[in-house]
Amino acid sequence: MSEKSKMDRRKFLKVGGMGTASIALGATGILSLTGGNRALAASTQASAKGVFGGYGPLVNDIGGVFKLPKGFQYRIISEEGGKLSDGRPIPSMFDGMAAFNGRNNSTILVRNHELTSSTNNPVIGKNPYDKENTGGTTAIVVGANRKVQDEYVTSAGTIRNCAGGATPWGTWLTCEETLNEGHGYVFEVDPLDPESNLSKTPIRDMGAFSHEAVDVDPATGIVYLTEDAGPSYFYRYIPVDRSQKIGSLQKGGKLQAAAFEELSSDEASSFYSGQKFGIVWKDVNPEKPTFEARQQGCIQFSRLEGCHFVGGVFWFSDTSGGSENLGTVYRYIPATNTLELFYESTKSNDLESPDNITITPWGDLWIAEDGNGTDRIIGITPEGDSYVFAENMLNNSELAGPTFSPDGKTFFVNIQSPGLTLAIWGPFARRNSGNQRRMGHAAPPKNYEPKISDNLASFAEIQGMSNLEAAAYQRHGIPII
């Protein structure tokens, strides 16, 4: 992730001076959301079909922080430079985040801090991995009333904790986005056992590289990883111990990178005379995975960012991919071993620099932007409609760490700098696990679907592959026809 231009400090102080506990904006909050907007509403097609297609236009926030649709409100629950529960400073550069069940209907957020060695608000740890470095993670315990009950450091002494991912067993995998010697690892953080020895022990077999994000396939225990570099590679980690318990990933495993490779005649269809390619996974040395992935001709992406595994599908974004360098979104389906190019932006108003992504409890794909101008949360439905859910009014800083509370009633997101964590609630759609699975095989909005030639579309139909799979081959220069 990039370090974006900073907001006007006086504007931040004016907002921050209200106090985090008192800021609640929205139709039923302290301040009402009224006025016009420039954002997309739900499509008329969606309305006519009687399916969910967004929450309508955004309305201006008189607090000047966050635009949301009518009926939604937010509270700033944490801001950099404030105090943790034990008096240590709240670190800056808020980034990746996940939500876990806490006691008495509370939510425990674990949050990354993308910090290097020099900062005004470092992560000050009691048991750091490397005391010379200022990155790490914090946790926020949020009550059912969406107010903070506790806030504390969970790991320290790391560098540029960018994104990461939640495990099915209730821990957070925090990733270092760095190539500094002795760093560039993934660490497992248990929010119920903060600053433990586990939190400062790198999972070395997951590789030393510029990590971005990870997520776990709960059906197999395999971990999928993205790399934030140029070029980037797509990896998976096959643990020796797939019990999916705290510390199991530390017991070793195999790191592999994805590649396109021509299939043997018995694996390929005999109905078409072109070359037949498929996804293969190539073993790489965890101490030099990027070098070995390059040497073995693995798939090169522009710069990979956020990811999310749900409904049997691994979603991930390439923030500067595509013909216009505005970003692409891919999905990998382990059951069929297929890679698809789901979305390729050609206009910045549609999507610019996709970063962290998530699937909502009701099944939509939500994408947080990290572009050059105003950043938003973009939604895409399984029916192929798109909408804007939120917009950062405060500054040009990226939005990061989108995640939902376990009950699906509260959406949490960060403005990276100056760091703010927001809790957002309102008339969200009901949880729908069926739609989450459906999203994994849905077509993108028609206007945004990657374009392929008629010849390639015909080839894809003959081979029994989707146009999105064919588009992935084509964009990466694979001569399948």
Secondary structure, 3 states (H helix, E strand, C coil): CCCCCCCCHHHHHHHHCCCHHHCEEECCCCECCCCCCCCCCCCHHHHHHCCCCCCCCEECCCCCCEEEECCCEEEEEEECCCECCCCCECCCCEEEEEEEECHHHCEEEEEEECCCCCCCCCCCCCCCCCCCCCEEEEEEEECCCCCEEEEEEEEEEECCEEEEEECCCCCEEEEEECCCCCCCCEEEECCCCCCCCHHHCCCHHHCCCEEEEEEECCCCCCEEEEECCCCECEEEEEECCCCCCCCHHHHCEEEEEEEEEECCCCCCCCCCCCCCEEEEEEECCCCCHHHHHHHCCCCCECCEEEEEEECCEEEEEECCCCCCCCCEEEEEECCCCEEEEEEECCCCCCCCCEEEEEECCCCCEEEEECCCCCCEEEEECCCCCEEEEEEECCCCCCEEEEEECCCCCCEEEEECCCCEEEEEECCCCCCCHHHHHHHCCCCCCHHHCCCCCHHHHHHHHHHCCCHHHHHHHHHCCCCCC
